Amino acid sequence: MTADKEKDKDKEKDRDRDRDKERDKRDKARESENSRPRRSCTLEGGAKNYAESDHSEDEDNDNNSATTEESTKKNKKKPPKKKSRYERTDNGEITSFITEDDVVYRPGDCVYIESRRPNTPYFICSIQDFKLSKRDHLLMNVKWYYRQSEVPDSVYQHLVQDRHNENDSGRELVITDPVIKNRELFISDYVDTYHAAALRGKCNISHFSDIFAAREFKARVDSFFYILGYNPETRFLHYLSCGGDDGLPFWDKQHSWRLNSTQGEIRVGPSHQAKLPDLQPFPSPDGGTVTQHEELVWMPGVNDCDLLMYLRAARSMAAFAGMCDGGSTEDGCVAASRDDTTLNALNTLHESNYDAGKALQRLVKKPVPKLIEKCWTEDEVKRFIKGLRQYGKNFFRIRKELLPNKETLSDEGKD
């Protein structure tokens, strides 16, 4: 028992010595800390409590590392972080968007857009234009490209089946390569609006006229291709044709191709139609060819200057005749400006074998055709409009109340 007590006393003495050593270390650290000038900083809340506590050992290590970090920071300053920005023209049109990483996006670029669904690849689309929201947020209108996984499986299987049937069971198709197969997209006319912050990079998309032309496609990084267009509302795939006014592919409605998963339909397209010979004219009983008898009323090739001078002379004659009949310059101007006057002059020129002199001599006798006559005066027109407002389309009552001198269709039948 005495031996055990002596051992316990020795252990307590060792503990007391260790405690004394730790206290000495803390006192020395505090003295050195008070003698050294401190950095100016503001500590709030829990940080202040931590600084005023007895954690001097931790502060010793932190102070040593802090001094080294301060020296490195003074020697080397971090460059200021760049912010995303956009460029615009004098007219206010936004031409490009530049990210923090100096990636430039412009209208027409094919890009990735972040998908909020888990385990879903980025969406692929092309930028149409940029615009600012009411809160000055940069938005963009994009046109969608659909991946195979985004097209209904039953619709895509119809496409695969038709390609195999039309092309020797698909032996020579480049689409059999799984790498290239996953790079095929389907363009659409569907446009949506997204925030510019959803951009996640750029890609390259090529267009090919058919599946055989797609052999030239090289499966590089961020490269895709498309042949057909997809309408998500009708669930139809369409052939595309090149050579539009803007040089871009456009929807070829003449060669629309059905790919519908729910209803059976007639196959439409050049691959499903028979090749018919050219239409031949129907032979007549006597062995001759039947043609439509037409009368030529105009021969192009007349000099424009001569034709313009002729029409001016014809309208002057019509204006003079209108003034003589109506007694006012207004009637003459109305007669000269009518389309029937111009048509009458052109027909007379054609009947005169395009001899302007002979045609004008004929127009002297009849410068204005008989069909031209002012059937309604201005007062009659006003009364007719008033009748429509009061009685609607009851023309019999309009005639009875406002235009007794006019005739309706039933009155003409009685006559």
C-alpha positions as CSV (number, residue, x, y, z in Angstrom):
1,M,0.0,0.0,0.0
2,T,2.8,2.4,0.8
3,A,4.4,1.7,-2.6
4,D,1.2,2.6,-4.4
5,K,0.8,5.8,-2.5
6,E,4.3,6.8,-3.3
7,K,3.7,6.2,-7.0
8,D,0.6,8.4,-6.9
9,K,2.5,11.2,-5.3
10,D,5.2,11.0,-8.0
11,K,2.5,11.3,-10.7
12,E,0.9,14.3,-9.1
13,K,4.3,16.0,-8.9
14,D,4.9,15.3,-12.6
15,R,1.5,16.8,-13.4
16,D,2.3,19.9,-11.3
17,R,5.6,20.4,-13.2
18,D,3.9,20.1,-16.6
19,R,1.3,22.6,-15.6
20,D,4.0,25.0,-14.4
21,K,5.8,24.7,-17.7
22,E,2.7,25.4,-19.7
23,R,2.0,28.5,-17.6
24,D,5.5,29.7,-18.2
25,K,5.1,29.3,-21.9
26,R,1.8,31.1,-21.9
27,D,3.3,34.0,-19.9
28,K,6.2,34.3,-22.3
29,A,3.9,34.2,-25.3
30,R,1.7,37.0,-23.8
31,E,4.7,39.2,-23.1
32,S,6.0,38.8,-26.6
33,E,2.6,39.5,-27.9
34,N,2.2,42.7,-25.9
35,S,5.6,43.9,-27.0
36,R,5.0,43.3,-30.7
37,P,2.7,45.8,-32.5
38,R,-0.6,44.3,-33.5
39,R,-2.5,44.6,-36.8
40,S,-5.5,46.9,-36.8
41,C,-8.6,44.8,-37.2
42,T,-12.1,44.8,-36.0
43,L,-13.4,41.7,-34.3
44,E,-17.0,41.3,-33.7
45,G,-19.1,38.8,-31.7
46,G,-17.6,35.4,-31.3
47,A,-14.2,36.5,-32.9
48,K,-13.8,39.1,-30.1
49,N,-14.5,36.5,-27.4
50,Y,-12.0,34.2,-29.0
51,A,-9.3,36.9,-29.0
52,E,-9.8,37.7,-25.4
53,S,-9.8,34.1,-24.2
54,D,-6.9,32.0,-23.1
55,H,-6.3,30.4,-26.5
56,S,-2.8,31.9,-26.7
57,E,-1.2,28.8,-28.1
58,D,-3.5,28.7,-31.2
59,E,-2.9,32.4,-31.7
60,D,0.9,31.9,-31.6
61,N,0.7,29.5,-34.6
62,D,-1.8,31.7,-36.4
63,N,0.3,34.8,-35.9
64,N,3.3,33.1,-37.4
65,S,1.4,32.0,-40.5
66,A,-0.3,35.4,-40.7
67,T,2.9,37.3,-40.9
68,T,4.1,35.1,-43.8
69,E,0.8,35.5,-45.6
70,E,0.9,39.2,-45.2
71,S,4.4,39.4,-46.6
72,T,3.4,37.4,-49.7
73,K,0.2,39.5,-50.2
74,K,2.2,42.7,-50.1
75,N,4.7,41.4,-52.6
76,K,2.0,39.9,-54.9
77,K,-1.4,41.5,-55.3
78,K,-4.3,39.6,-56.8
79,P,-5.8,41.0,-60.1
80,P,-9.3,42.3,-59.8
81,K,-12.0,39.8,-60.7
82,K,-13.6,40.4,-64.1
83,K,-17.4,40.8,-64.4
84,S,-19.6,39.6,-67.2
85,R,-20.5,42.4,-69.6
86,Y,-22.2,43.0,-72.9
87,E,-21.5,45.2,-76.0
88,R,-24.1,47.2,-77.9
89,T,-24.2,49.5,-80.9
90,D,-25.2,53.1,-81.1
91,N,-28.7,52.1,-81.9
92,G,-28.9,50.1,-78.6
93,E,-28.8,46.7,-80.2
94,I,-26.8,44.2,-78.1
95,T,-24.2,42.5,-80.3
96,S,-22.3,40.2,-77.9
97,F,-22.1,39.0,-74.3
98,I,-18.8,38.4,-72.6
99,T,-18.5,36.2,-69.5
100,E,-16.1,36.4,-66.6
101,D,-13.8,33.9,-68.4
102,D,-13.7,36.2,-71.5
103,V,-15.9,33.8,-73.6
104,V,-17.8,35.8,-76.2
105,Y,-21.3,34.9,-77.3
106,R,-22.9,36.4,-80.3
107,P,-26.3,36.0,-82.1
108,G,-26.0,32.9,-84.3
109,D,-23.7,31.0,-82.0
110,C,-24.6,27.4,-81.1
111,V,-24.4,27.1,-77.3
112,Y,-25.0,24.9,-74.3
113,I,-27.6,25.9,-71.7
114,E,-27.7,24.6,-68.2
115,S,-30.4,22.1,-67.4
116,R,-32.0,22.3,-64.0
117,R,-32.9,18.6,-64.1
118,P,-30.5,16.2,-62.3
119,N,-28.5,13.8,-64.4
120,T,-29.5,15.6,-67.6
121,P,-27.1,16.9,-70.2
122,Y,-26.9,20.5,-71.2
123,F,-29.6,21.8,-73.6
124,I,-28.3,22.7,-77.1
125,C,-29.7,25.8,-78.9
126,S,-28.6,28.7,-81.1
127,I,-28.8,32.3,-80.0
128,Q,-31.2,34.5,-82.0
129,D,-30.7,37.8,-80.3
130,F,-30.1,39.5,-76.9
131,K,-32.4,41.9,-75.0
132,L,-32.7,43.5,-71.6
133,S,-35.5,42.9,-69.2
134,K,-37.3,45.6,-67.3
135,R,-34.8,45.1,-64.4
136,D,-31.8,45.4,-66.8
137,H,-31.2,41.6,-66.8
138,L,-29.6,40.3,-70.0
139,L,-31.9,37.8,-71.7
140,M,-31.6,35.9,-75.0
141,N,-34.0,34.3,-77.4
142,V,-32.8,30.9,-78.4
143,K,-33.9,28.3,-81.0
144,W,-33.9,24.7,-79.8
145,Y,-32.0,21.7,-81.1
146,Y,-33.4,18.4,-79.8
147,R,-31.2,15.4,-78.9
148,Q,-32.4,11.9,-79.6
149,S,-33.1,11.4,-75.9
150,E,-35.4,14.5,-76.0
151,V,-37.5,13.1,-79.0
152,P,-40.1,10.4,-78.1
153,D,-38.6,7.0,-78.5
154,S,-41.4,5.7,-80.6
155,V,-41.0,8.6,-83.0
156,Y,-37.3,8.0,-83.3
157,Q,-37.7,4.3,-83.9
158,H,-39.9,5.0,-86.9
159,L,-37.1,7.0,-88.3
160,V,-34.6,4.2,-87.7
161,Q,-36.9,1.7,-89.3
162,D,-37.5,3.8,-92.4
163,R,-33.8,4.4,-92.8
164,H,-33.0,0.7,-92.7
165,N,-35.8,-0.2,-95.1
166,E,-34.7,2.4,-97.7
167,N,-30.9,1.9,-97.5
168,D,-30.2,-1.8,-97.7
169,S,-31.0,-2.6,-94.1
170,G,-28.7,0.3,-93.0
171,R,-25.5,-1.4,-93.9
172,E,-23.9,1.7,-95.4
173,L,-25.3,4.2,-93.1
174,V,-22.8,6.3,-91.0
175,I,-25.5,6.5,-88.3
176,T,-24.6,2.9,-87.3
177,D,-21.5,4.3,-85.5
178,P,-22.6,4.8,-81.9
179,V,-20.4,7.8,-81.5
180,I,-21.8,9.6,-84.5
181,K,-25.3,8.4,-83.7
182,N,-25.3,10.3,-80.4
183,R,-24.2,13.5,-82.2
184,E,-27.4,13.7,-84.4
185,L,-29.7,16.6,-83.5
186,F,-33.1,17.7,-84.7
187,I,-33.6,21.4,-85.4
188,S,-36.9,23.2,-84.5
189,D,-38.6,26.5,-84.9
190,Y,-39.5,26.6,-81.2
191,V,-38.0,29.8,-79.6
192,D,-37.7,30.3,-75.9
193,T,-36.2,33.0,-73.7
194,Y,-33.4,32.3,-71.2
195,H,-31.2,34.3,-68.9
196,A,-27.7,34.8,-70.2
197,A,-26.3,33.4,-66.9
198,A,-27.5,30.0,-68.1
199,L,-24.9,29.8,-70.8
200,R,-22.4,26.9,-70.3
201,G,-20.2,27.0,-73.4
202,K,-20.2,26.9,-77.2
203,C,-20.5,24.1,-79.8
204,N,-20.5,23.6,-83.5
205,I,-23.5,22.2,-85.5
206,S,-23.4,21.2,-89.1
207,H,-26.3,20.6,-91.5
208,F,-26.4,17.8,-94.1
209,S,-29.0,17.2,-96.7
210,D,-29.4,13.5,-96.1
211,I,-27.9,10.6,-94.1
212,F,-25.4,9.7,-96.8
213,A,-23.9,13.2,-96.8
214,A,-23.4,12.9,-93.1
215,R,-20.4,10.6,-93.8
216,E,-18.3,13.8,-94.0
217,F,-19.1,14.5,-90.4
218,K,-16.1,14.3,-88.0
219,A,-16.9,13.5,-84.4
220,R,-14.8,16.2,-82.7
221,V,-15.3,17.7,-79.3
222,D,-18.5,19.8,-79.0
223,S,-19.5,19.0,-82.6
224,F,-22.9,17.9,-83.7
225,F,-25.0,17.6,-86.9
226,Y,-28.6,17.6,-88.0
227,I,-30.6,16.4,-91.1
228,L,-34.2,16.7,-90.1
229,G,-36.3,19.2,-88.2
230,Y,-38.7,18.3,-85.4
231,N,-42.0,20.0,-84.4
232,P,-42.7,19.2,-80.7
233,E,-46.3,20.2,-81.0
234,T,-47.3,17.9,-83.9
235,R,-44.5,15.4,-83.2
236,F,-43.5,15.4,-86.8
237,L,-40.1,15.2,-88.4
238,H,-39.5,17.3,-91.5
239,Y,-37.1,17.2,-94.3
240,L,-35.1,20.4,-94.7
241,S,-34.0,22.1,-98.0
242,C,-31.1,24.4,-98.6
243,G,-31.1,27.6,-100.6
244,G,-33.5,30.0,-98.8
245,D,-33.3,33.7,-99.2
246,D,-30.9,33.9,-96.3
247,G,-28.9,30.9,-97.3
248,L,-30.1,28.9,-94.3
249,P,-32.1,25.6,-94.3
250,F,-35.9,26.1,-94.3
251,W,-38.9,23.8,-93.7
252,D,-39.7,21.9,-96.9
253,K,-43.5,21.5,-96.5
254,Q,-43.7,19.8,-99.8
255,H,-41.6,16.9,-98.5
256,S,-43.0,16.8,-95.0
257,W,-42.4,13.4,-93.5
258,R,-44.7,11.7,-91.1
259,L,-43.3,10.3,-87.9
260,N,-46.2,10.1,-85.4
261,S,-46.2,7.7,-82.6
262,T,-50.0,7.5,-81.9
263,Q,-51.8,7.4,-85.2
264,G,-51.3,5.5,-88.5
265,E,-50.9,7.9,-91.5
266,I,-50.2,7.8,-95.2
267,R,-46.5,8.0,-95.9
268,V,-45.7,11.2,-97.7
269,G,-42.4,11.9,-99.4
270,P,-40.3,11.2,-102.5
271,S,-39.2,7.8,-101.2
272,H,-42.8,6.6,-100.8
273,Q,-44.3,7.9,-104.1
274,A,-44.3,6.4,-107.5
275,K,-42.4,8.2,-110.3
276,L,-45.0,9.3,-112.9
277,P,-44.2,10.2,-116.5
278,D,-44.7,13.7,-117.9
279,L,-48.3,14.6,-118.6
280,Q,-49.2,14.3,-122.3
281,P,-52.0,16.3,-124.0
282,F,-55.2,14.5,-124.6
283,P,-55.6,13.5,-128.3
284,S,-58.7,14.7,-130.2
285,P,-60.9,12.2,-132.1
286,D,-59.5,13.4,-135.4
287,G,-55.9,12.7,-134.4
288,G,-54.9,16.4,-133.8
289,T,-53.7,17.9,-130.6
290,V,-56.2,19.8,-128.5
291,T,-55.0,23.3,-127.4
292,Q,-56.7,26.1,-125.6
293,H,-57.6,28.9,-128.0
294,E,-56.3,32.1,-126.4
295,E,-56.2,35.7,-127.7
296,L,-53.0,37.7,-127.4
297,V,-53.7,41.1,-125.8
298,W,-50.2,42.4,-125.2
299,M,-46.7,41.9,-126.7
300,P,-43.9,42.9,-124.4
301,G,-40.9,44.7,-125.9
302,V,-42.2,48.3,-126.2
303,N,-39.8,51.0,-125.2
304,D,-40.7,52.2,-121.7
305,C,-40.1,55.9,-122.6
306,D,-42.4,55.7,-125.6
307,L,-45.0,53.9,-123.7
308,L,-45.0,56.5,-120.9
309,M,-45.3,59.4,-123.4
310,Y,-48.2,57.6,-125.1
311,L,-50.1,57.0,-121.8
312,R,-49.6,60.7,-120.8
313,A,-51.1,61.8,-124.1
314,A,-54.0,59.3,-123.7
315,R,-54.8,60.6,-120.2
316,S,-54.7,64.2,-121.3
317,M,-57.3,63.4,-124.0
318,A,-59.4,61.6,-121.4
319,A,-59.1,64.6,-119.0
320,F,-60.3,67.0,-121.7
321,A,-63.2,64.7,-122.6
322,G,-64.2,64.5,-118.9
323,M,-64.1,68.3,-118.5
324,C,-66.3,68.7,-121.6
325,D,-68.9,66.1,-120.2
326,G,-68.9,67.2,-116.6
327,G,-68.1,70.8,-116.9
328,S,-65.4,70.9,-114.2
329,T,-61.7,70.2,-113.9
330,E,-62.4,67.7,-111.1
331,D,-64.4,65.5,-113.5
332,G,-61.6,65.7,-116.0
333,C,-59.0,64.6,-113.4
334,V,-61.2,61.7,-112.3
335,A,-61.6,60.5,-115.8
336,A,-57.9,60.6,-116.5
337,S,-56.9,58.8,-113.3
338,R,-59.3,55.8,-113.7
339,D,-57.8,52.4,-114.4
340,D,-60.3,51.9,-117.3
341,T,-58.8,54.8,-119.1
342,T,-55.3,53.3,-118.9
343,L,-56.6,49.8,-120.0
344,N,-58.5,51.4,-122.9
345,A,-55.3,53.1,-124.1
346,L,-53.2,49.9,-123.9
347,N,-55.9,47.9,-125.8
348,T,-56.0,50.6,-128.5
349,L,-52.2,50.5,-128.8
350,H,-52.3,46.7,-129.2
351,E,-55.0,46.9,-131.8
352,S,-53.0,49.5,-133.7
353,N,-49.9,47.1,-133.9
354,Y,-48.1,49.3,-131.3
355,D,-48.1,52.4,-133.6
356,A,-48.6,55.2,-131.1
357,G,-49.7,57.7,-133.8
358,K,-52.5,55.5,-135.1
359,A,-53.6,54.6,-131.5
360,L,-53.9,58.3,-130.6
361,Q,-55.9,59.0,-133.7
362,R,-58.3,56.3,-132.6
363,L,-58.4,57.6,-129.1
364,V,-59.5,61.1,-130.4
365,K,-62.8,59.5,-131.4
366,K,-63.3,57.7,-128.1
367,P,-60.8,58.8,-125.4
368,V,-62.9,57.4,-122.5
369,P,-64.7,54.0,-122.7
370,K,-68.4,53.9,-122.3
371,L,-68.2,51.8,-119.1
372,I,-66.7,54.8,-117.2
373,E,-69.5,56.7,-115.7
374,K,-70.1,58.2,-112.3
375,C,-73.0,56.2,-111.0
376,W,-73.2,57.7,-107.5
377,T,-72.8,61.3,-106.5
378,E,-71.2,62.3,-103.3
379,D,-74.5,63.1,-101.7
380,E,-75.9,59.7,-102.6
381,V,-72.8,58.0,-101.1
382,K,-73.3,59.9,-97.8
383,R,-77.0,58.9,-97.7
384,F,-76.2,55.3,-98.4
385,I,-73.6,55.2,-95.5
386,K,-76.2,56.9,-93.2
387,G,-78.7,54.2,-94.2
388,L,-76.2,51.4,-93.4
389,R,-75.7,52.9,-89.9
390,Q,-79.4,53.3,-89.2
391,Y,-81.0,50.2,-90.9
392,G,-78.0,47.8,-91.4
393,K,-78.2,45.7,-94.5
394,N,-81.9,46.3,-95.1
395,F,-81.4,47.7,-98.6
396,F,-85.1,47.9,-99.4
397,R,-85.7,50.3,-96.5
398,I,-82.5,52.3,-97.4
399,R,-83.9,52.7,-100.9
400,K,-87.4,53.6,-99.6
401,E,-86.2,56.1,-97.0
402,L,-83.1,57.7,-98.5
403,L,-82.5,56.6,-102.1
404,P,-85.8,56.4,-104.0
405,N,-84.2,57.0,-107.4
406,K,-82.0,53.8,-107.0
407,E,-83.1,50.3,-107.8
408,T,-82.6,47.1,-106.0
409,L,-82.0,43.7,-107.5
410,S,-85.6,42.6,-107.0
411,D,-86.8,45.8,-108.8
412,E,-84.5,44.9,-111.8
413,G,-86.0,41.4,-111.9
414,K,-89.5,42.8,-112.1
415,D,-88.6,45.0,-115.0
